[in-house]
Amino acid sequence: MATAAADPRSGYCAATGAFRSKRAEVPLPADRDLDVVTFLASRRHSGVVALVDASTGRRTTFAELWRAVAGAATALAAPPFGLRKGHVALILSPNSVHFPVAALAAMSLGAVVTTANPLNTAGVVATHRNLISMVQIVMNRFRLEDSDTTETFLCTVSMFHVYGLVAFATGLLGCGATIVVLSKFELPEMLRCISAYGVTYLPLVPPILVAMVAHPKPLPLGNLRKVLSGGAPLSKELIEGFREKYPQVEILQGYGLTESTAIGASTDSAEESRRYGTAGLLSPNTEAKIVDPETGEALPVNRTGELWIRGPYVMKGYFNNTEATQSTVTPDGWLKTGDLCYIDEDGYLFVVDRLKELIKYKGYQVPPAELEALLLTHPEVSDVAVIPFPDRDVGQFPMAYVVRKKGSNLSAQEVMEFVAKQVAPYKKVRKVAFVTDIPKNASGKILRKDLIKLATSKL
């Protein structure tokens, strides 16, 4: 980490052009060759039940879990599998209490584990050190080991995705928490599990939060205390809507990438979450730069540029792709996230948009997410996605796909006028189409490519 003095309020160091996390440093094991399975199994905590199968109620204790991992490792190492260091183990499975067992067993043998995520073919290589760093930061965030009671998490997210894999198949198992595993998300089943198993923490992705807020009446959430959202930013309207409907539940957010083992920034308290639109403060052990995409210059507070982060959780690289690795991770360890962001005077990170998703209108750059956030404030708009629409004269212009609220007769002209009154001329929405839903991936991110294909299919 940098040693030059940083501003205690923002974390910005003018001498290095970098921001430093305002959170306390989290110590890591001195043994850099320690494997994550040994690390997790050696953690001391008061937890008894590790995993619960939501559909059957079958409970797996921590003692049973580690025996199962050892047994699976023995079976995988023997013929006909002969799994060993350097081999690649593919886990092709829906969410299951057996998923962590398979993953940890293969890892304990030194094999490379891949989850065949159908949403991501980048082939990110995370090391055991990356995973251990992630576990330490997760445990520090929730401080579950300091609790007198065992917290119960409901796994609603896919374990093939980095969010589910690192949180439920590794991270939380080091905290002594109980994990209730849903094989498939359905809202009624989620509510049943919250009640039946006394769920206190609910990690989820934004579409689930949207469904909870959109429900006509407050849903019964039992002993639920905290909702943890990741995968995509939450709008001010969504956060306020949730707080109004569920005032007893604290809502927290997080920011991370597959390439950063799902670590980067987070809001860790209700007070931090009141900074609407933020992804949170930088995670412990983290440095960040905001870099001008054109000049490569490191930018100060409240300036927008590409976010670069550095920490012990940053990936080793892309599998068998040296060129992609070198273009994404600098020789001195900075990960180029591809996200346009800024960090404010108090050290809070704000994600503006994806660098590659900027709309280029007459040379001006228009962030789709900015227009989406604006349109979501319209009382008759339920959901929205903004895409670049090709144009011979201007290059591209913003087009909006809009989901109207039930009973609304909102017109395309009204949508365009609503935006035009509040933005610079080059940011105006110049084409509108109405749809019944916005295509999104399992993390809640808009599938812009699908919408671009739909919009341009008749050209």
TAHU-V621815 format. One line per field, one symbol per residue. psi: psi as a letter, one per 30 degrees, with the letter a starting at -180 (. if undefined). Layout:
psi->???
This chain:
psi->lkflklkfefgkjfefglkkkflkkkklkejfgkleeeeeffkklgkekekkjeefgkkjleeeefeeeeeeeeefflkfehkakflkjkjjklklffeeeeeeeeeffglkkkghjffjgfhkjkleeeeeeeeeeeeeefhfffkflkkkkkjflkffleeeeeeffdeffffglkjkjkfkkkeeeeeeeeeeghkfkjklleeeeeeeefkelkkjgbgkekkjklellkleeeeeeeeeeiffkkklllkllefghgkellkgleeeffikflfalkllgkllkjkjfefgkklakgkkakkklklffkleakkhieeeeffeklfggkkjfgkkllkafggkkkkelkefgkkjjhfkkjjeeeeeeeeffkfgkellkklkkkkeefdllkkkkkjklkfkgkleeeeeeeeefgllefgkkgkkkklflkklaffgkkieeeeeeeegfg.
